[in-house]
């Protein structure tokens, strides 16, 4: 009897070892220790034609839109764009859109794909090509890769950002077959804001708008450029970005003093803890 009990304990320990080893292997496979290199460069793609749906609420709720988009046309890449700083904006007021990349560059989208998206309530938008963007990639091996990527990438971006104080927004995630691209443009940012964000900003007071505005020192709304080959060019671009942010702030303050509400697209867009797309 005692021998049987010992055998049972041994089997349980053996099974636990196998279980935890499998979990550890799966986490490592999903990117737990994957290297993360944050860099500034021209993205590998140019302009993007997307079909999107706009939503408001906690970023963690974006998962059902990703599921819907991927289910419609599984062979196409999905994209998420996040506009507000979750540290400054109430979770229920966070703005984002999720969609499908229909085509890149000068190529035309497949008419069947476009018709399908429009039929299911998606809207069409062309995102511009940019010369400079802060970006990094993360391996996309499983659904767990999304959670690990979000948990690991955004804190590193925040640390990288804090030292440079550059304007970069909104935050964009592109899901390809084997990798996730985390990207934020350093130019033409207003063209990444869907019309729903512009329409809704008109209903808010100036004080409420500024809660979600770009800030030079915000960890969630400024992204660094790191030119290892030419430090002078990096410094010049850094000063340009800082001045751009300061000019935007001055214009906003003048508008408020005159009692004028102007359309604005410069909302920050990332979430270091809430971007869970499951």
KETI-579274 format. One record per residue (C-alpha): residue in three letters; chain; x, y, z. Coordinates in nm, 2 decimals. Layout:
residues N
ALA, A, X, Y, Z
...
This chain:
residues 278
UNK, A, 0.00, 0.00, 0.00
UNK, A, 0.28, 0.23, 0.09
UNK, A, 0.46, 0.15, -0.23
UNK, A, 0.15, 0.24, -0.44
UNK, A, 0.12, 0.57, -0.26
UNK, A, 0.49, 0.65, -0.33
UNK, A, 0.44, 0.56, -0.70
UNK, A, 0.14, 0.79, -0.71
UNK, A, 0.33, 1.08, -0.56
UNK, A, 0.62, 1.02, -0.81
UNK, A, 0.38, 1.02, -1.10
UNK, A, 0.22, 1.34, -0.99
UNK, A, 0.55, 1.51, -0.95
UNK, A, 0.66, 1.38, -1.29
UNK, A, 0.34, 1.52, -1.45
UNK, A, 0.38, 1.85, -1.28
UNK, A, 0.74, 1.88, -1.41
UNK, A, 0.62, 1.80, -1.76
UNK, A, 0.34, 2.05, -1.73
UNK, A, 0.55, 2.34, -1.62
UNK, A, 0.82, 2.25, -1.87
UNK, A, 0.56, 2.26, -2.14
UNK, A, 0.43, 2.60, -2.02
UNK, A, 0.78, 2.74, -2.01
UNK, A, 0.86, 2.62, -2.35
UNK, A, 0.54, 2.76, -2.50
UNK, A, 0.61, 3.10, -2.34
UNK, A, 0.97, 3.11, -2.47
UNK, A, 0.84, 3.00, -2.81
UNK, A, 0.58, 3.28, -2.80
UNK, A, 0.85, 3.54, -2.75
UNK, A, 0.91, 3.56, -2.37
UNK, A, 1.28, 3.62, -2.43
UNK, A, 1.28, 3.75, -2.79
UNK, A, 1.51, 4.05, -2.85
UNK, A, 1.35, 4.38, -2.89
UNK, A, 1.52, 4.65, -3.10
UNK, A, 1.36, 4.98, -3.11
UNK, A, 1.47, 5.19, -3.41
UNK, A, 1.37, 5.48, -3.63
UNK, A, 1.36, 5.44, -4.00
UNK, A, 1.14, 5.44, -4.31
UNK, A, 0.88, 5.16, -4.28
UNK, A, 0.92, 4.87, -4.53
UNK, A, 0.57, 4.95, -4.66
UNK, A, 0.44, 5.28, -4.82
UNK, A, 0.08, 5.39, -4.81
UNK, A, -0.19, 5.15, -4.68
UNK, A, -0.55, 5.12, -4.79
UNK, A, -0.75, 4.98, -4.50
UNK, A, -1.10, 4.89, -4.41
UNK, A, -1.17, 4.98, -4.05
UNK, A, -1.42, 5.00, -3.77
UNK, A, -1.40, 5.27, -3.51
UNK, A, -1.47, 5.21, -3.14
UNK, A, -1.46, 5.38, -2.80
UNK, A, -1.38, 5.21, -2.47
UNK, A, -1.10, 5.01, -2.30
UNK, A, -0.83, 4.90, -2.54
UNK, A, -0.85, 4.55, -2.41
UNK, A, -1.20, 4.53, -2.58
UNK, A, -1.04, 4.56, -2.92
UNK, A, -1.01, 4.18, -2.94
UNK, A, -1.35, 4.12, -3.08
UNK, A, -1.29, 4.36, -3.36
UNK, A, -0.97, 4.18, -3.45
UNK, A, -1.15, 3.85, -3.45
UNK, A, -1.42, 3.99, -3.67
UNK, A, -1.17, 4.15, -3.92
UNK, A, -0.96, 3.83, -3.94
UNK, A, -1.26, 3.61, -3.98
UNK, A, -1.38, 3.81, -4.28
UNK, A, -1.06, 3.78, -4.48
UNK, A, -0.81, 3.56, -4.30
UNK, A, -0.54, 3.59, -4.57
UNK, A, -0.50, 3.97, -4.52
UNK, A, -0.31, 4.15, -4.25
UNK, A, -0.50, 4.32, -3.96
UNK, A, -0.42, 4.66, -3.81
UNK, A, -0.51, 4.85, -3.49
UNK, A, -0.47, 5.22, -3.43
UNK, A, -0.48, 5.37, -3.08
UNK, A, -0.54, 5.74, -3.04
UNK, A, -0.55, 5.82, -2.66
UNK, A, -0.33, 5.80, -2.36
UNK, A, -0.49, 5.56, -2.11
UNK, A, -0.32, 5.75, -1.83
UNK, A, -0.50, 6.07, -1.91
UNK, A, -0.83, 5.96, -2.07
UNK, A, -1.11, 5.77, -1.90
UNK, A, -1.11, 5.40, -2.02
UNK, A, -1.46, 5.44, -2.15
UNK, A, -1.35, 5.74, -2.37
UNK, A, -1.04, 5.58, -2.52
UNK, A, -1.06, 5.58, -2.90
UNK, A, -0.93, 5.32, -3.14
UNK, A, -1.00, 5.16, -3.47
UNK, A, -0.93, 4.81, -3.60
UNK, A, -0.93, 4.69, -3.95
UNK, A, -0.79, 4.50, -4.25
UNK, A, -0.51, 4.61, -4.48
UNK, A, -0.67, 4.58, -4.83
UNK, A, -0.36, 4.69, -5.03
UNK, A, -0.03, 4.86, -5.01
UNK, A, 0.13, 5.14, -5.22
UNK, A, -0.02, 5.19, -5.57
UNK, A, -0.18, 4.85, -5.59
UNK, A, -0.56, 4.85, -5.60
UNK, A, -0.76, 4.64, -5.34
UNK, A, -0.95, 4.33, -5.45
UNK, A, -1.30, 4.44, -5.53
UNK, A, -1.44, 4.13, -5.36
UNK, A, -1.25, 4.21, -5.04
UNK, A, -1.36, 4.57, -5.04
UNK, A, -1.72, 4.48, -5.11
UNK, A, -1.72, 4.23, -4.83
UNK, A, -1.58, 4.48, -4.58
UNK, A, -1.83, 4.75, -4.67
UNK, A, -2.11, 4.50, -4.65
UNK, A, -2.02, 4.43, -4.29
UNK, A, -2.00, 4.79, -4.18
UNK, A, -1.63, 4.86, -4.23
UNK, A, -1.52, 5.20, -4.37
UNK, A, -1.24, 5.27, -4.61
UNK, A, -0.93, 5.49, -4.54
UNK, A, -0.59, 5.54, -4.70
UNK, A, -0.30, 5.58, -4.45
UNK, A, -0.01, 5.79, -4.59
UNK, A, 0.35, 5.67, -4.65
UNK, A, 0.59, 5.83, -4.40
UNK, A, 0.97, 5.87, -4.42
UNK, A, 1.03, 5.84, -4.05
UNK, A, 0.86, 5.62, -3.79
UNK, A, 0.96, 5.47, -3.46
UNK, A, 0.91, 5.10, -3.48
UNK, A, 1.00, 4.76, -3.36
UNK, A, 0.89, 4.40, -3.45
UNK, A, 0.79, 4.11, -3.22
UNK, A, 0.75, 3.75, -3.32
UNK, A, 0.39, 3.64, -3.37
UNK, A, 0.39, 3.27, -3.29
UNK, A, 0.06, 3.24, -3.11
UNK, A, -0.22, 3.44, -2.94
UNK, A, 0.00, 3.45, -2.63
UNK, A, 0.26, 3.64, -2.84
UNK, A, 0.02, 3.94, -2.84
UNK, A, 0.00, 3.95, -2.46
UNK, A, 0.38, 3.90, -2.42
UNK, A, 0.45, 4.15, -2.70
UNK, A, 0.24, 4.42, -2.54
UNK, A, 0.38, 4.36, -2.20
UNK, A, 0.74, 4.37, -2.31
UNK, A, 0.74, 4.62, -2.60
UNK, A, 0.56, 4.92, -2.46
UNK, A, 0.77, 4.96, -2.14
UNK, A, 1.08, 4.95, -2.35
UNK, A, 0.93, 5.21, -2.59
UNK, A, 0.84, 5.43, -2.28
UNK, A, 1.20, 5.42, -2.16
UNK, A, 1.33, 5.49, -2.50
UNK, A, 1.08, 5.77, -2.55
UNK, A, 1.15, 5.95, -2.22
UNK, A, 1.50, 6.02, -2.31
UNK, A, 1.43, 6.18, -2.65
UNK, A, 1.11, 6.38, -2.60
UNK, A, 0.98, 6.36, -2.97
UNK, A, 0.63, 6.38, -3.09
UNK, A, 0.50, 6.06, -3.24
UNK, A, 0.14, 5.95, -3.26
UNK, A, -0.09, 5.76, -3.29
UNK, A, 0.03, 5.41, -3.19
UNK, A, -0.02, 5.15, -3.46
UNK, A, 0.00, 4.77, -3.45
UNK, A, 0.02, 4.56, -3.77
UNK, A, -0.03, 4.18, -3.75
UNK, A, 0.15, 3.98, -4.02
UNK, A, 0.18, 3.61, -4.05
UNK, A, 0.49, 3.57, -3.83
UNK, A, 0.54, 3.91, -3.66
UNK, A, 0.38, 4.21, -3.50
UNK, A, 0.49, 4.56, -3.61
UNK, A, 0.46, 4.83, -3.34
UNK, A, 0.49, 5.16, -3.51
UNK, A, 0.42, 5.53, -3.45
UNK, A, 0.47, 5.79, -3.73
UNK, A, 0.68, 6.10, -3.69
UNK, A, 0.51, 6.30, -3.97
UNK, A, 0.16, 6.33, -4.13
UNK, A, 0.01, 6.21, -3.80
UNK, A, -0.32, 6.39, -3.87
UNK, A, -0.38, 6.16, -4.17
UNK, A, -0.39, 5.86, -3.94
UNK, A, -0.69, 5.99, -3.75
UNK, A, -1.02, 5.85, -3.89
UNK, A, -1.30, 6.10, -3.93
UNK, A, -1.49, 5.97, -3.63
UNK, A, -1.21, 6.11, -3.40
UNK, A, -1.23, 6.45, -3.56
UNK, A, -1.61, 6.46, -3.53
UNK, A, -1.61, 6.36, -3.17
UNK, A, -1.35, 6.62, -3.07
UNK, A, -1.59, 6.90, -3.17
UNK, A, -1.82, 6.79, -2.88
UNK, A, -1.56, 6.83, -2.61
UNK, A, -1.45, 7.14, -2.42
UNK, A, -1.09, 7.26, -2.46
UNK, A, -1.00, 7.13, -2.11
UNK, A, -1.13, 6.79, -2.18
UNK, A, -0.95, 6.77, -2.52
UNK, A, -0.62, 6.86, -2.36
UNK, A, -0.64, 6.56, -2.13
UNK, A, -0.57, 6.34, -2.42
UNK, A, -0.33, 6.56, -2.62
UNK, A, 0.02, 6.50, -2.72
UNK, A, 0.27, 6.59, -2.46
UNK, A, 0.65, 6.62, -2.51
UNK, A, 0.72, 6.44, -2.18
UNK, A, 0.44, 6.18, -2.19
UNK, A, 0.57, 5.83, -2.20
UNK, A, 0.27, 5.72, -2.40
UNK, A, 0.28, 5.99, -2.67
UNK, A, 0.63, 6.06, -2.77
UNK, A, 0.87, 5.83, -2.95
UNK, A, 1.24, 5.84, -3.01
UNK, A, 1.45, 5.85, -3.32
UNK, A, 1.80, 5.69, -3.28
UNK, A, 2.04, 5.75, -3.57
UNK, A, 2.35, 5.56, -3.48
UNK, A, 2.53, 5.67, -3.80
UNK, A, 2.47, 6.05, -3.77
UNK, A, 2.41, 6.19, -3.43
UNK, A, 2.38, 6.55, -3.57
UNK, A, 2.09, 6.45, -3.79
UNK, A, 1.92, 6.29, -3.49
UNK, A, 1.96, 6.61, -3.28
UNK, A, 1.83, 6.82, -3.56
UNK, A, 1.52, 6.60, -3.60
UNK, A, 1.47, 6.59, -3.22
UNK, A, 1.47, 6.97, -3.20
UNK, A, 1.23, 6.99, -3.49
UNK, A, 0.99, 6.75, -3.32
UNK, A, 1.01, 6.93, -2.99
UNK, A, 0.94, 7.26, -3.16
UNK, A, 0.65, 7.10, -3.34
UNK, A, 0.49, 6.99, -3.01
UNK, A, 0.55, 7.33, -2.85
UNK, A, 0.39, 7.51, -3.15
UNK, A, 0.08, 7.28, -3.12
UNK, A, 0.05, 7.36, -2.75
UNK, A, 0.07, 7.73, -2.81
UNK, A, -0.19, 7.72, -3.08
UNK, A, -0.43, 7.53, -2.85
UNK, A, -0.38, 7.78, -2.57
UNK, A, -0.45, 8.07, -2.81
UNK, A, -0.77, 7.90, -2.93
UNK, A, -0.89, 7.85, -2.58
UNK, A, -0.83, 8.22, -2.49
UNK, A, -1.03, 8.33, -2.79
UNK, A, -1.32, 8.09, -2.71
UNK, A, -1.26, 7.90, -3.03
UNK, A, -1.26, 7.52, -3.06
UNK, A, -1.05, 7.40, -3.35
UNK, A, -1.03, 7.05, -3.49
UNK, A, -0.73, 6.87, -3.37
UNK, A, -0.58, 6.53, -3.45
UNK, A, -0.29, 6.51, -3.21
UNK, A, -0.41, 6.26, -2.96
UNK, A, -0.15, 6.01, -2.82
UNK, A, -0.22, 5.65, -2.88
UNK, A, -0.08, 5.36, -2.69
UNK, A, -0.15, 5.14, -2.39
UNK, A, 0.13, 4.96, -2.21
UNK, A, -0.11, 4.74, -2.01
UNK, A, -0.44, 4.74, -2.18
UNK, A, -0.37, 4.64, -2.54
UNK, A, -0.48, 4.28, -2.51
UNK, A, -0.64, 4.15, -2.83
UNK, A, -0.79, 3.83, -2.71
